């Protein structure tokens, strides 16, 4: 059994994407949109739960009383990334815990970073390179697990608080196209790790970055909740029918399709790069990212409104 588990996590690492998802600003924009669509009763409940997070006092420090609940909710969406650098948390990227520990749901006593929860890399190839399928646990398995837990009448508030901040984050993650796919090719037969192995050039071409990082930051890289709130409140409204979709598998398929249509589009070629993005590419990327963020926020609100007990 131990050998099998090791093999599973080795396969996961071959197709893993960056675990940052949208950068902090993108995640906070998702949360701000969700906040605006939460019912008053749900706002009260989530605010009570967030007080249990170990970073709560930092989130509300120097905030006006009238803004504390909103800012806490918006900032909480970044907590699963915050713990990757926080003292006391165990980096289990390369040493994923065996068995149930990898998908455990025990609340804030869990000190694993669980970086493999942030993505589900559905593979594709345009040159018939063999694919490696995503394994569990992943973003979808955890969204499902945490949704069930916050709806439970027996789970305690410590677990529900922990699950709430992860849901805020993971719903955002699966709407980032490169957290839902990995491209396999002759140049990258083990997958491009959600675009992390595709190199972009700056101008001049001595400043390089990754395709995944570009999409993480496409709507900004500020750590300010106020900046994210302002930006989110100006995003175009999402189509009602799309916003009403509650099936997280559909969200993931949408992101998978968006990756092929918008991320791996010209001038991004089939190999490792480096590639220099055109103004037209960047314009389409921003438009698509705004649409994905807006959908993620409303869908997150619906998930919380419909399930949180």
PLY file of the C-alpha trace (Angstrom):
ply
format ascii 1.0
element vertex 309
property float x
property float y
property float z
element edge 308
property int vertex1
property int vertex2
end_header
0.00 0.00 0.00
2.80 2.43 0.87
4.42 1.75 -2.51
1.13 2.43 -4.28
0.63 5.73 -2.45
4.16 6.81 -3.31
3.50 6.02 -6.96
0.26 8.00 -6.94
1.90 11.10 -5.55
4.83 10.76 -7.92
2.32 10.81 -10.78
0.66 13.85 -9.26
3.94 15.71 -9.16
4.53 15.02 -12.85
1.39 16.97 -13.75
1.30 19.49 -10.91
0.68 23.15 -11.60
1.76 26.12 -9.56
-0.28 26.23 -6.39
-0.74 29.97 -6.31
-3.88 30.18 -8.48
-4.83 33.78 -9.01
-2.45 36.01 -7.07
-3.74 37.55 -3.83
-5.54 40.32 -5.67
-7.42 37.89 -7.90
-8.49 35.72 -4.98
-9.64 38.77 -3.04
-11.62 39.99 -6.04
-13.43 36.64 -6.14
-14.21 36.96 -2.44
-15.44 40.54 -2.77
-17.86 39.54 -5.51
-19.06 36.69 -3.31
-19.48 39.02 -0.33
-21.79 41.25 -2.35
-23.99 38.23 -3.13
-24.14 36.68 0.35
-27.40 36.97 2.21
-27.37 39.03 5.44
-27.78 35.87 7.52
-24.91 34.16 5.70
-22.68 37.20 6.16
-23.28 37.03 9.89
-22.51 33.31 9.99
-19.30 33.51 7.94
-18.09 36.46 10.00
-18.50 34.44 13.19
-16.60 31.53 11.67
-13.74 33.67 10.39
-13.04 34.94 13.90
-11.67 31.45 14.59
-8.92 31.76 11.98
-5.47 32.34 13.56
-4.91 35.36 11.28
-8.22 37.07 12.00
-6.83 39.86 14.18
-4.24 40.66 11.51
-6.92 40.83 8.83
-8.99 43.43 10.68
-6.11 45.43 12.16
-6.58 49.18 11.55
-9.82 48.57 9.65
-12.91 50.71 10.35
-15.45 48.78 12.40
-18.01 48.93 9.59
-15.54 47.29 7.17
-14.07 44.58 9.38
-16.37 41.73 8.41
-16.06 42.46 4.70
-12.27 42.87 4.79
-11.89 39.69 6.85
-13.92 37.71 4.33
-12.04 39.18 1.38
-8.61 38.60 2.95
-9.50 35.07 4.12
-9.45 33.95 0.50
-5.65 34.29 0.55
-5.07 32.17 3.68
-4.36 28.85 1.89
-1.50 30.64 0.09
-0.39 32.47 3.25
0.32 29.20 5.07
2.88 28.25 2.41
5.25 30.77 4.00
3.97 30.80 7.57
5.94 29.31 10.43
4.64 26.04 11.82
3.24 24.60 8.58
4.67 21.51 6.91
5.54 21.63 3.22
4.21 18.31 1.99
4.57 19.00 -1.74
7.24 16.36 -2.15
6.30 14.25 0.85
2.52 14.11 0.66
1.18 12.31 3.73
0.17 8.74 3.14
-3.44 7.63 3.13
-6.22 9.69 4.67
-3.90 12.45 5.92
-3.64 13.88 2.42
-7.36 14.63 2.35
-8.07 14.92 6.06
-10.53 17.52 7.34
-9.61 18.25 10.95
-9.69 22.03 11.09
-6.89 24.35 12.14
-4.95 21.60 13.89
-3.97 20.48 10.38
-0.50 21.92 9.77
0.07 20.50 6.30
0.20 23.05 3.48
-1.72 20.71 1.15
-0.36 22.34 -1.99
-1.84 19.54 -4.11
-5.35 20.70 -3.16
-5.05 23.83 -5.32
-5.45 22.32 -8.77
-6.81 19.54 -10.93
-4.72 19.35 -14.07
-6.88 17.79 -16.77
-4.38 16.83 -19.45
-4.45 17.44 -23.19
-2.05 17.17 -26.10
-2.07 18.48 -29.65
0.60 16.05 -30.86
-0.64 12.74 -29.42
1.85 12.71 -26.53
0.72 10.23 -23.86
-1.26 11.84 -21.05
-1.04 11.52 -17.28
-4.44 11.84 -15.62
-4.90 13.89 -12.41
-5.12 11.98 -9.15
-6.90 12.57 -5.87
-6.89 14.52 -3.67
-7.22 17.61 -5.82
-9.18 20.85 -6.00
-12.43 19.13 -6.95
-12.30 16.44 -4.28
-11.64 19.10 -1.64
-14.37 21.48 -2.83
-16.80 18.58 -2.58
-15.49 17.52 0.84
-15.57 21.01 2.31
-18.99 21.80 0.87
-20.38 18.70 2.54
-18.72 19.66 5.81
-20.05 23.22 6.00
-23.54 21.83 5.33
-23.19 19.28 8.13
-25.11 19.60 11.36
-22.42 17.71 13.27
-19.14 19.27 12.06
-17.81 21.76 14.60
-17.16 25.44 13.90
-13.38 25.02 13.87
-13.70 22.65 10.91
-16.29 24.82 9.20
-14.08 27.90 9.57
-11.10 26.06 8.10
-13.25 24.71 5.27
-14.76 28.11 4.55
-11.40 29.79 3.90
-10.32 26.88 1.73
-13.58 27.06 -0.26
-13.07 30.79 -0.79
-9.68 29.98 -2.25
-10.34 26.78 -4.18
-13.41 28.05 -6.00
-11.18 30.85 -7.24
-8.43 28.39 -8.13
-10.56 26.20 -10.38
-11.67 29.26 -12.33
-8.02 30.02 -13.21
-7.59 28.14 -16.51
-4.09 26.91 -15.70
-5.30 25.29 -12.47
-7.51 23.02 -14.53
-5.14 21.76 -17.22
-1.65 20.65 -18.15
-0.43 20.42 -21.73
1.60 17.37 -22.76
3.84 17.57 -25.81
6.94 16.12 -27.38
8.89 19.00 -25.84
7.31 18.43 -22.40
6.32 14.75 -22.29
5.62 14.86 -18.54
3.37 17.88 -18.90
4.02 21.60 -18.61
2.83 21.78 -14.98
-0.07 24.06 -15.77
2.08 26.42 -17.83
4.88 26.68 -15.26
7.38 25.18 -17.69
6.40 27.48 -20.56
8.74 30.47 -20.54
7.74 33.99 -21.53
10.08 36.79 -22.53
9.96 40.31 -21.30
11.01 43.22 -23.42
13.93 42.91 -23.98
14.09 39.14 -23.86
16.49 38.91 -20.92
13.67 39.09 -18.39
11.76 35.83 -18.30
8.68 34.53 -16.49
6.30 31.62 -16.77
2.98 31.42 -18.57
1.29 30.33 -15.34
2.65 33.32 -13.44
1.37 35.67 -16.13
-2.16 34.36 -15.70
-1.89 34.48 -11.91
-1.15 38.19 -12.09
-3.13 39.18 -15.15
-5.59 41.29 -13.11
-3.03 42.68 -10.69
-0.68 41.64 -7.91
-1.65 43.94 -5.05
-1.93 42.55 -1.51
-4.36 45.30 -0.54
-7.93 44.28 0.26
-9.09 47.82 -0.52
-7.53 47.66 -3.99
-9.15 44.29 -4.69
-12.55 45.47 -3.45
-12.46 48.52 -5.69
-11.37 46.50 -8.72
-13.93 43.74 -8.17
-16.77 46.20 -7.89
-16.07 47.44 -11.43
-16.03 44.03 -13.17
-18.65 43.35 -15.86
-21.64 41.37 -14.64
-21.63 37.66 -15.38
-24.39 36.08 -17.48
-27.11 34.91 -15.10
-27.30 31.41 -16.54
-23.57 30.85 -16.21
-23.41 32.32 -12.73
-26.18 29.96 -11.59
-24.19 26.80 -12.44
-23.47 24.93 -9.21
-21.66 21.87 -10.59
-17.94 22.29 -9.88
-17.10 19.77 -12.60
-18.64 22.17 -15.12
-16.52 25.01 -13.71
-13.40 22.90 -14.22
-14.38 21.95 -17.77
-14.95 25.63 -18.55
-11.46 26.47 -17.31
-9.97 23.55 -19.23
-11.61 24.82 -22.43
-10.58 28.41 -21.69
-6.97 27.30 -21.31
-6.97 25.81 -24.79
-8.79 28.76 -26.33
-7.10 31.70 -24.61
-3.98 30.53 -22.73
-2.31 28.29 -25.29
-3.18 30.69 -28.09
-0.76 32.36 -30.49
1.91 33.58 -29.93
2.27 30.77 -27.37
3.54 27.82 -29.37
3.64 24.08 -28.74
6.96 23.92 -26.89
8.79 25.41 -23.91
9.25 28.88 -25.41
10.38 31.51 -24.75
7.42 33.39 -26.20
6.68 37.10 -26.23
3.01 37.86 -25.66
1.35 40.25 -28.06
-0.91 43.16 -27.07
-3.85 41.28 -28.60
-3.10 38.19 -26.48
-2.85 40.30 -23.31
-6.12 42.08 -24.05
-8.00 38.82 -24.55
-6.38 37.36 -21.42
-7.60 40.24 -19.27
-11.10 40.00 -20.67
-11.27 36.26 -20.04
-9.78 36.57 -16.55
-12.34 39.20 -15.58
-15.14 36.92 -16.76
-13.73 33.94 -14.84
-13.29 36.01 -11.65
-16.85 37.34 -11.79
-18.30 33.86 -12.33
-16.18 32.45 -9.51
-17.39 35.08 -7.06
-21.09 34.58 -7.71
-20.75 30.81 -7.73
-18.84 30.94 -4.44
-21.63 33.01 -2.90
-24.24 30.56 -4.13
-22.26 27.64 -2.71
-22.00 29.29 0.71
-25.57 30.61 0.77
-26.94 27.20 -0.18
-24.83 25.04 2.11
-23.47 26.79 5.17
-25.21 25.75 8.38
0 1
1 2
2 3
3 4
4 5
5 6
6 7
7 8
8 9
9 10
10 11
11 12
12 13
13 14
14 15
15 16
16 17
17 18
18 19
19 20
20 21
21 22
22 23
23 24
24 25
25 26
26 27
27 28
28 29
29 30
30 31
31 32
32 33
33 34
34 35
35 36
36 37
37 38
38 39
39 40
40 41
41 42
42 43
43 44
44 45
45 46
46 47
47 48
48 49
49 50
50 51
51 52
52 53
53 54
54 55
55 56
56 57
57 58
58 59
59 60
60 61
61 62
62 63
63 64
64 65
65 66
66 67
67 68
68 69
69 70
70 71
71 72
72 73
73 74
74 75
75 76
76 77
77 78
78 79
79 80
80 81
81 82
82 83
83 84
84 85
85 86
86 87
87 88
88 89
89 90
90 91
91 92
92 93
93 94
94 95
95 96
96 97
97 98
98 99
99 100
100 101
101 102
102 103
103 104
104 105
105 106
106 107
107 108
108 109
109 110
110 111
111 112
112 113
113 114
114 115
115 116
116 117
117 118
118 119
119 120
120 121
121 122
122 123
123 124
124 125
125 126
126 127
127 128
128 129
129 130
130 131
131 132
132 133
133 134
134 135
135 136
136 137
137 138
138 139
139 140
140 141
141 142
142 143
143 144
144 145
145 146
146 147
147 148
148 149
149 150
150 151
151 152
152 153
153 154
154 155
155 156
156 157
157 158
158 159
159 160
160 161
161 162
162 163
163 164
164 165
165 166
166 167
167 168
168 169
169 170
170 171
171 172
172 173
173 174
174 175
175 176
176 177
177 178
178 179
179 180
180 181
181 182
182 183
183 184
184 185
185 186
186 187
187 188
188 189
189 190
190 191
191 192
192 193
193 194
194 195
195 196
196 197
197 198
198 199
199 200
200 201
201 202
202 203
203 204
204 205
205 206
206 207
207 208
208 209
209 210
210 211
211 212
212 213
213 214
214 215
215 216
216 217
217 218
218 219
219 220
220 221
221 222
222 223
223 224
224 225
225 226
226 227
227 228
228 229
229 230
230 231
231 232
232 233
233 234
234 235
235 236
236 237
237 238
238 239
239 240
240 241
241 242
242 243
243 244
244 245
245 246
246 247
247 248
248 249
249 250
250 251
251 252
252 253
253 254
254 255
255 256
256 257
257 258
258 259
259 260
260 261
261 262
262 263
263 264
264 265
265 266
266 267
267 268
268 269
269 270
270 271
271 272
272 273
273 274
274 275
275 276
276 277
277 278
278 279
279 280
280 281
281 282
282 283
283 284
284 285
285 286
286 287
287 288
288 289
289 290
290 291
291 292
292 293
293 294
294 295
295 296
296 297
297 298
298 299
299 300
300 301
301 302
302 303
303 304
304 305
305 306
306 307
307 308
